[in-house]
Every structure is written in structure tokens, then in C-alpha cells.
């Protein structure tokens, strides 16, 4: 009904050329990796100088892994482990940016495209504020969206030597996939293309 339509779109920008409600899907992704010496720390496809990196079968990019899970979830295409199993030698030490490229192609093959990313990375150190713009540009390029549609933030969690302190890097992610043509967070939207 018109009332439902108006209520659904409350707060959305209206443009005259839009004649039908936009359908979109939202997904949630989450990844945790143990930090260990002898590994590079790669986040959002960017190498971050640090004494420890994420222990993983691939390059351990928790940010991209969570984004992939959120995108796949939003499009109802299973999860990262289904498409890129850690038991397959093919993915040993693979750059997660390549996995994200494959995921974007899979989305397009099923009629979806990424809409936006809102993410928060939780770790004790290092501080990431200097690297966030580069991570946004890198991920926006792979996702084929504007960097203004990729929000990344970092949060310091559990002070060192606290009972809750543990050497991990966590990344909850949310993906929003647009479907047109019709507590940390990750919001991803995919759109039907």
C-alpha cells in the first residue's frame, strides 16, 4: 500500500526517476584470527607494519574475509568456507583480495552487486587510522563501488594484561547487496543488477 511504501522509504532520498521501491539485501560477516609472529599483517588488502600477523590458510586478511562472508550471506550464496575451503591447497597463502574478486564475480553471475560496506575492526594494536583511506580505496576498487561507500573503523579492545586480553584480530562485517531492477558492526548491501 502507499502507506507501507512511504514508511519503508522514510529517511531515503527520493529521485523522480525512481518509480518502484528498491529491493536490497543485507548480510553479516564475522572473522577472528590468532595473531602470531612470522606472519604479515594484511588488512583490507594492505600490508600493515607489525610484529605479528594473522595465522590462517590464506593471507589471513580478516577484514576481507568478513566482507566476503557478508556479501555471500546477503546474496544467500552460502559462506566463505563453502566457496574457498581451507582444506584446498589452491587457497594456501592466497591473497584475500583475489578471493574478494572471485566473490564479486560470483555475485554478478547471480545478478547482484555490492552496494556499500560498513565495518569495524577490533584489535589492541596497531592503530589503523593512517591506513584506513588506503584500505577504503583498495576495497572500493575491487568491489567496483565508490570509496565513499566503504566505511572502515578500528576499535581498541581489551587493554593489555586484562583478563579479557587475547592475541586475536576480529572483524565483524555487514554487507548490503542492492537488488535493483528491480558490538562491532559490519553492514553490507548488495543490489540486484
N, C-alpha and C positions, 0 to 999 in steps of 0.2 A: 504494500500500500504506500501512497505518497508519504504518510507519516513515518512509516518504518524507514523509507528511503532517506528522509530528512534526518531522522535520528541516527541512522547508520553513518551518514556523512557529516555529522556535526563536527566542526573543527577542521574539516578538509577544505582545501582551496578548490573553488569551483571555476571551471572554464566553460565557456559557451559550447565548445565543440564536443564536450562530453555529454552523451545522451543516455548512457546506460551506466549503472554502478560498476565500479571496477572491482573485480574479484582478485583477491590476493591470499597468499598462504604464509603462515609464519612457522618457522622451525626453531628448535633449541638444540644447541650442541654444547658438549662439555668434555674437556680432556684434562688429564693430570699425568705428568711425567716426573719421575725422580730425577733430581739434579745430581750429576756425577762428574768427577774430574776426568779430563781426557776427551771430552765431547765439546763441540762448538755449540754455543747458544744461538739458535736461529729462531726468530720470532717475526711473523708476518713476512717471511722471505728475506729478512735482513739479518746479517751476522752481527751479533752484539758482543763487544769485547767483555769477557767474563772468565773467571777461573773454572767455572763448571758449565755444563750444558745438559740438555735433556737426554736421558737414556731411552732409546727407542729403536725399533727395527728400521724405521726411515730416518730422516734427519731430525725428527723429534720436535717439529715446529707445532707446539700446542695451539697456537693461535689459528693457524691454517687448518689443523685437524678439527678443531671445534667448529670452524666456519663450514668445512666440508660436511660435517655431521648435521649442522643446522640446515644447510641448503638441501641436502638429501632428504632430511625429515620434512621440510616444508613441501617438497615435491612428492612425498610418500614413496621414496626410492630406496628404502632400507637405510643402511648406515655405512660408515667408512670401512668398517671391518668386513662387510659383505663384498664391497667393490674392490678393496685393496687389502686383502688379508695379510697379517704379519707372518703367516706361515709360507708365503710365496717369496721365493728368492728374488723374483723380479723387482720387488719393492725394497730390498735390502739397501739401506743408506740412500734411497731415492730422495731427491729434493721434493719437499711437500708442495712447492709451487707447481711442479708437474702434476701432482695429484689434483690440485685445485683446477688446473687447466682441463684435465680429463673430466672432472666433475662438472665444470661449466659446459663442456661439450655434451655430456650426458643430459644435463638439464635442457639444453637446446634441442637435443634429439627427442625429448619428451614434451616439447612445447613450452618450456619455462625459461625465464631469465632472472638473474639476481636483481633485486630492487634496491636494497640497502643493507648495511651491516651496522650493528651497534654492539660493541664488545668491551669487555673489561678483563684485563689480565691480572691475576693475583700472584704476587711473589714478594719476597723480602727485599731482594736486590738483584740486579742493578736497577737504578732509576731509569725509566724508559722515555721520559718526556722529550728528550732530544732526538729520539729515533722514531717517534710516532708519525710525524709528517712523511718520512720516507716509507714507513710501513703502509700508510694510507695510500700513497701513490702506487706502490708496488702492487698491493692487493686490488686497487681500483682498476689498474691496467689489466690484470688477469681476469677480473670479474666483468670487464667491459662496462663499467659504470663510472660516473664522476667521483673524484676523490671526496667531494662534499657529501657523498652517500656512504662513506666509510668512516665510522666513528670508532676510535680506539682510545682506551683509557687504561691506566695502570693503578693498582692499589697495593699498598704495602700491607702485608698480612702478618700476624703473629710475630711480635718483636723477638729478636734473637734471645735464646735462653729461656723463653717462656715455656710452660708445659705444652703449649699448642704449637711450638715451633717444629717444623719438619722441612727437610730439603726437597721441596717439590715445586713445580711450576704448574699452576692450574689455569684453565681458561674456559669459563662458561661463555657460550656464544649463542646468539639468537639470529636467525636468518629470516628474512621476509622476501618471499618469492612473489612477484607480481603475476597475476593471472589476468591478462587483459585480452581484448578481442571480445574480446570479452576478458649474600646475596650479592652476587655479581651477576651481570646480565649479558646476554647476547641476543640481539634481535635481528633476524634476517628476514627479508621479504622477497619472495620470488613472484614474478608476474607471468601469466600465460602469454606467449608471443604468437 
